[in-house]
Amino acid sequence: MNNFKICDKIILIDKLNYKGNQVDIYLSTKKDINLYDLEKLCDSVGWVRRPFRKVKTAIEHSFLIISLFHVQNNSNVLIGFARATSDHAFNATIWDVVIHPDFQGKGLGKTLMVQIIQHLRSADITTITLFADPQVVTFYKNLGFILDPDGVRGMFWYPR
């Protein structure tokens, strides 16, 4: 059972400067993400497209979803996303951390990660892992993540 509150939206950052305007950034932990908006967000950072049905299944089976958005013309504009899977007892793995390029460099990636870690810790998860591309390892190190201290390397199996 998740101990954290599932919320519609809460204001996370009041009046962030964006293209000369002040926008409020909201956080949501609801799983009903618009898949087209998520695909558009992932496209903005150059990620390979994944089939909607698989993305939908991944989201439905995730332990935690956190999305960041602002409101423009009475519509939510998705600008950040992360999810975590878990064994619901000890371990969680963070996946799919993404911030729209227009909002990078404003502290939103760090804020998103702090929020997901806080939510996982409030659910009494003690070990949090993630996989990082080489260009973002320093970002995660600055958040307190460490390279595997035992020198054990993750192993992967991919279909041939």
Contacts in CASP RR format, 6 or more apart in sequence:
PFRMAT RR
TARGET T0000
AUTHOR 0000-0000-0000
METHOD contacts of the structure
MODEL  1
MNNFKICDKIILIDKLNYKGNQVDIYLSTKKDINLYDLEKLCDSVGWVRR
PFRKVKTAIEHSFLIISLFHVQNNSNVLIGFARATSDHAFNATIWDVVIH
PDFQGKGLGKTLMVQIIQHLRSADITTITLFADPQVVTFYKNLGFILDPD
GVRGMFWYPR
1 88 0 8 1.000
2 63 0 8 1.000
2 64 0 8 1.000
2 88 0 8 1.000
2 123 0 8 1.000
3 122 0 8 1.000
3 123 0 8 1.000
3 124 0 8 1.000
4 29 0 8 1.000
4 64 0 8 1.000
4 119 0 8 1.000
4 122 0 8 1.000
4 123 0 8 1.000
5 29 0 8 1.000
6 29 0 8 1.000
6 30 0 8 1.000
7 27 0 8 1.000
7 28 0 8 1.000
7 29 0 8 1.000
7 30 0 8 1.000
8 28 0 8 1.000
8 30 0 8 1.000
9 26 0 8 1.000
9 27 0 8 1.000
9 28 0 8 1.000
9 69 0 8 1.000
10 26 0 8 1.000
10 27 0 8 1.000
10 28 0 8 1.000
11 24 0 8 1.000
11 25 0 8 1.000
11 26 0 8 1.000
11 27 0 8 1.000
12 25 0 8 1.000
12 26 0 8 1.000
12 27 0 8 1.000
12 68 0 8 1.000
12 111 0 8 1.000
12 115 0 8 1.000
13 24 0 8 1.000
13 25 0 8 1.000
13 108 0 8 1.000
13 111 0 8 1.000
14 24 0 8 1.000
15 22 0 8 1.000
15 23 0 8 1.000
15 24 0 8 1.000
16 22 0 8 1.000
16 23 0 8 1.000
16 24 0 8 1.000
16 25 0 8 1.000
16 70 0 8 1.000
16 106 0 8 1.000
17 106 0 8 1.000
18 70 0 8 1.000
18 102 0 8 1.000
18 103 0 8 1.000
19 102 0 8 1.000
23 70 0 8 1.000
23 71 0 8 1.000
23 72 0 8 1.000
24 70 0 8 1.000
24 71 0 8 1.000
25 68 0 8 1.000
25 69 0 8 1.000
25 70 0 8 1.000
25 79 0 8 1.000
25 108 0 8 1.000
26 68 0 8 1.000
26 69 0 8 1.000
26 70 0 8 1.000
26 71 0 8 1.000
26 76 0 8 1.000
27 66 0 8 1.000
27 67 0 8 1.000
27 68 0 8 1.000
27 115 0 8 1.000
28 66 0 8 1.000
28 67 0 8 1.000
28 69 0 8 1.000
29 64 0 8 1.000
29 65 0 8 1.000
29 66 0 8 1.000
29 67 0 8 1.000
29 119 0 8 1.000
30 65 0 8 1.000
30 67 0 8 1.000
31 59 0 8 1.000
31 60 0 8 1.000
31 62 0 8 1.000
31 65 0 8 1.000
33 59 0 8 1.000
33 65 0 8 1.000
33 67 0 8 1.000
33 78 0 8 1.000
33 81 0 8 1.000
34 78 0 8 1.000
35 52 0 8 1.000
35 55 0 8 1.000
35 56 0 8 1.000
37 76 0 8 1.000
37 77 0 8 1.000
37 78 0 8 1.000
38 55 0 8 1.000
38 78 0 8 1.000
38 81 0 8 1.000
39 49 0 8 1.000
39 52 0 8 1.000
39 55 0 8 1.000
40 78 0 8 1.000
41 78 0 8 1.000
41 79 0 8 1.000
41 80 0 8 1.000
41 81 0 8 1.000
41 98 0 8 1.000
41 100 0 8 1.000
42 49 0 8 1.000
42 96 0 8 1.000
42 98 0 8 1.000
43 49 0 8 1.000
44 100 0 8 1.000
44 101 0 8 1.000
44 102 0 8 1.000
45 98 0 8 1.000
45 99 0 8 1.000
45 100 0 8 1.000
45 101 0 8 1.000
47 98 0 8 1.000
58 83 0 8 1.000
58 95 0 8 1.000
59 65 0 8 1.000
59 83 0 8 1.000
61 85 0 8 1.000
62 83 0 8 1.000
62 84 0 8 1.000
62 85 0 8 1.000
62 95 0 8 1.000
63 84 0 8 1.000
63 85 0 8 1.000
63 86 0 8 1.000
63 88 0 8 1.000
63 92 0 8 1.000
63 120 0 8 1.000
63 123 0 8 1.000
64 83 0 8 1.000
64 84 0 8 1.000
64 86 0 8 1.000
64 92 0 8 1.000
64 116 0 8 1.000
64 119 0 8 1.000
64 120 0 8 1.000
64 123 0 8 1.000
65 81 0 8 1.000
65 82 0 8 1.000
65 83 0 8 1.000
66 81 0 8 1.000
66 82 0 8 1.000
66 83 0 8 1.000
66 112 0 8 1.000
66 115 0 8 1.000
66 116 0 8 1.000
66 119 0 8 1.000
67 78 0 8 1.000
67 80 0 8 1.000
67 81 0 8 1.000
68 78 0 8 1.000
68 79 0 8 1.000
68 80 0 8 1.000
68 81 0 8 1.000
68 99 0 8 1.000
68 108 0 8 1.000
68 111 0 8 1.000
68 112 0 8 1.000
69 76 0 8 1.000
69 77 0 8 1.000
69 78 0 8 1.000
69 79 0 8 1.000
69 80 0 8 1.000
70 76 0 8 1.000
70 77 0 8 1.000
70 79 0 8 1.000
71 77 0 8 1.000
78 100 0 8 1.000
79 99 0 8 1.000
79 100 0 8 1.000
79 102 0 8 1.000
79 103 0 8 1.000
79 108 0 8 1.000
80 98 0 8 1.000
80 99 0 8 1.000
80 100 0 8 1.000
80 103 0 8 1.000
80 108 0 8 1.000
80 109 0 8 1.000
80 112 0 8 1.000
81 96 0 8 1.000
81 97 0 8 1.000
81 98 0 8 1.000
82 94 0 8 1.000
82 95 0 8 1.000
82 96 0 8 1.000
82 97 0 8 1.000
82 98 0 8 1.000
82 112 0 8 1.000
82 113 0 8 1.000
82 116 0 8 1.000
83 94 0 8 1.000
83 95 0 8 1.000
83 96 0 8 1.000
84 92 0 8 1.000
84 93 0 8 1.000
84 94 0 8 1.000
84 95 0 8 1.000
84 116 0 8 1.000
84 120 0 8 1.000
84 128 0 8 1.000
85 92 0 8 1.000
85 93 0 8 1.000
85 95 0 8 1.000
86 92 0 8 1.000
86 93 0 8 1.000
86 120 0 8 1.000
86 123 0 8 1.000
86 125 0 8 1.000
88 123 0 8 1.000
90 125 0 8 1.000
90 126 0 8 1.000
90 127 0 8 1.000
91 125 0 8 1.000
91 126 0 8 1.000
91 127 0 8 1.000
91 128 0 8 1.000
91 129 0 8 1.000
92 120 0 8 1.000
92 125 0 8 1.000
92 127 0 8 1.000
92 128 0 8 1.000
92 129 0 8 1.000
93 128 0 8 1.000
93 129 0 8 1.000
93 130 0 8 1.000
93 131 0 8 1.000
94 113 0 8 1.000
94 116 0 8 1.000
94 128 0 8 1.000
94 129 0 8 1.000
94 130 0 8 1.000
95 130 0 8 1.000
95 131 0 8 1.000
97 109 0 8 1.000
97 112 0 8 1.000
97 113 0 8 1.000
97 130 0 8 1.000
99 108 0 8 1.000
99 109 0 8 1.000
99 112 0 8 1.000
109 139 0 8 1.000
110 139 0 8 1.000
110 142 0 8 1.000
110 143 0 8 1.000
113 140 0 8 1.000
113 143 0 8 1.000
114 143 0 8 1.000
117 128 0 8 1.000
117 143 0 8 1.000
120 128 0 8 1.000
130 140 0 8 1.000
130 145 0 8 1.000
132 139 0 8 1.000
132 140 0 8 1.000
132 145 0 8 1.000
137 147 0 8 1.000
141 147 0 8 1.000
148 154 0 8 1.000
END
